[in-house]
Each structure stands twice: as structure tokens, then as C-alpha cells.
């Protein structure tokens, strides 16, 4: 069984009142995916997700900054928001993998 963090609720503007000089960018879901077999490649994980219907998939294998070796593989995975239901569906992922939302720390000047 895979372990999942529930997605956070989001509020999306329907476009009313948008300024013509300000253009939005399509939202992407981002997650940490771990506990995969050590020799799993970015291409294998991307192909797995595309095969189940996830759109706009990008996978980047994570490596330790301090050179540590791990017994499992971990990835940064993203996809377009229209694939949200598939992305957070436990059946989409290999049994036993770990999926957590990827958080980016914002710094304010």
C-alpha cells in the first residue's frame, strides 16, 4: 500500500477581472516520490505515469547533496493540474511507494 499526503485545498480565480498585462501560467502539481527500487530511472517512472494517463509528466531523480548512498530511489515528479485525480490516486503508483507534496520555501525580500 502506498502512503500519501492529502492535497491542500486551492482557490482558483475564474478569470473575471484579470488585467490584460498579467498572464497566468498553467499550474503544475509537484511531489516527492520515494521508496522505489534503487535502479529505477527517470524515464521508467515517466513512462509508468504516462501509461496510466497522467499528463505533462516530468521526473527528476534526486541525489544526495553530501554524497550519501541510499537503498531506494527518490524523485521530484510534476504534472499538469488537470491530472490531479490520477496523480493523487493510490492505484496510480507502484505499491509501497511514498508520495508527498513538494513544498517550496518562498523568501520575501
C-alpha positions as CSV (number, residue, x, y, z in Angstrom):
1,X,0.0,0.0,0.0
2,X,1.3,3.4,-0.9
3,X,1.5,6.3,1.6
4,X,0.0,9.6,0.5
5,X,-0.2,13.2,1.8
6,X,-3.6,14.7,1.0
7,X,-3.6,17.6,-1.4
8,X,-4.1,21.1,0.1
9,X,-7.2,22.9,-0.9
10,X,-6.6,25.6,-3.5
11,X,-8.7,28.6,-4.7
12,X,-8.6,29.2,-8.5
13,X,-9.7,32.5,-10.0
14,X,-12.2,32.0,-12.8
15,X,-10.6,34.8,-14.8
16,X,-13.1,37.6,-14.0
17,X,-11.3,40.9,-13.6
18,X,-7.9,39.7,-15.0
19,X,-5.7,42.5,-16.2
20,X,-4.6,42.1,-19.8
21,X,-0.9,42.8,-18.9
22,X,-0.8,40.0,-16.4
23,X,-0.8,36.5,-17.8
24,X,-1.1,33.3,-15.8
25,X,0.9,30.1,-16.2
26,X,-0.7,26.6,-16.0
27,X,-0.5,25.2,-12.5
28,X,1.7,22.1,-12.0
29,X,1.4,19.6,-9.2
30,X,4.7,18.8,-7.6
31,X,5.6,15.9,-5.3
32,X,8.4,13.9,-3.7
33,X,8.1,10.2,-4.7
34,X,10.3,7.8,-2.8
35,X,10.9,4.2,-1.7
36,X,11.2,3.0,-5.3
37,X,13.8,0.4,-6.4
38,X,17.3,1.9,-6.4
39,X,17.9,1.4,-10.2
40,X,14.5,3.0,-11.2
41,X,15.2,5.7,-13.9
42,X,13.5,9.0,-14.6
43,X,12.4,7.6,-18.0
44,X,10.8,4.4,-16.4
45,X,8.8,6.5,-13.9
46,X,7.7,9.0,-16.6
47,X,6.6,6.1,-18.9
48,X,4.7,4.5,-16.0
49,X,2.7,7.7,-15.2
50,X,2.0,8.5,-18.9
51,X,0.7,4.9,-19.4
52,X,-1.9,5.4,-16.7
53,X,-3.0,8.7,-18.2
54,X,-1.1,11.4,-16.2
55,X,-0.4,14.4,-18.5
56,X,2.6,16.7,-18.6
57,X,4.8,14.4,-16.5
58,X,8.3,15.4,-15.6
59,X,10.6,13.3,-13.3
60,X,14.0,14.2,-11.8
61,X,15.9,11.6,-9.8
62,X,17.1,13.0,-6.6
63,X,20.7,12.6,-5.4
64,X,22.1,13.4,-2.0
65,X,24.0,16.7,-1.7
66,X,26.5,15.2,0.7
67,X,27.2,12.0,-1.4
68,X,25.2,9.6,0.9
69,X,24.1,6.4,-0.7
70,X,20.6,5.2,-0.2
71,X,19.0,1.7,-0.7
72,X,16.0,3.2,-2.6
73,X,15.4,5.8,-5.3
74,X,13.6,9.1,-4.8
75,X,12.3,11.6,-7.4
76,X,10.8,15.1,-7.9
77,X,7.7,14.5,-10.0
78,X,5.4,17.1,-11.6
79,X,2.4,17.1,-13.9
80,X,-0.3,19.4,-15.0
81,X,-3.1,20.1,-12.6
82,X,-5.8,18.6,-14.9
83,X,-4.3,15.2,-13.9
84,X,-4.9,15.9,-10.2
85,X,-7.3,13.0,-9.7
86,X,-4.9,10.4,-11.2
87,X,-1.9,12.0,-9.6
88,X,-3.3,11.6,-6.1
89,X,-5.0,8.2,-6.7
90,X,-3.2,5.5,-4.8
91,X,-3.8,3.0,-7.6
92,X,-1.7,5.1,-10.0
93,X,1.5,4.4,-8.1
94,X,3.6,1.3,-7.5
95,X,2.6,-0.5,-4.3
96,X,4.7,0.7,-1.3
97,X,5.9,3.9,-2.8
98,X,5.7,7.2,-0.9
99,X,4.2,10.3,-2.3
100,X,4.3,13.7,-0.6
101,X,3.5,17.2,-1.8
102,X,6.7,19.1,-2.7
103,X,6.9,22.4,-0.8
104,X,8.9,25.3,-2.0
105,X,10.1,27.8,0.7
106,X,9.5,31.3,-0.5
107,X,11.7,34.1,0.6
108,X,10.4,37.6,0.7
109,X,13.0,40.4,0.1
